[in-house]
């Protein structure tokens, strides 16, 4: 019966292969990364009309004590310093 259901509803196959309907860790608000990860905040970048991309900005561990308790503006200004920026693209799971 499984092949028959997959043939009728191909979306089912995508859900079970990629498991993008699951959010792990459970019961965690990923919009507030500072609760999980030190030196991290969530930013939103408008890319084109109607599209916004959510990103996490993590400062280096060497700036960790300086970043603790700072507002979003401090993190935005930290992007302009001499440290390299690493962009990690995680895939299409729907969550960071």
C-alpha angles and dihedrals in degrees: 000000000000095000089048092052092047089051091051096041111028090175088073091064092053091050094052096042097048099024089209091155091069122084116201131224091042123236094012123129103226090190087076105052092164087077090059107026129040118236094016135122134174119244131182121216121197106221102175136344109306095006124100124177120207117218137177118227113207119185119212119273090248088066093045099106091045092050096051111114095001125140126245092264091064090054091049091052090048088065088070097059126099097267116113118250118231118198116204117193108198102188137250103311094121095238135071 
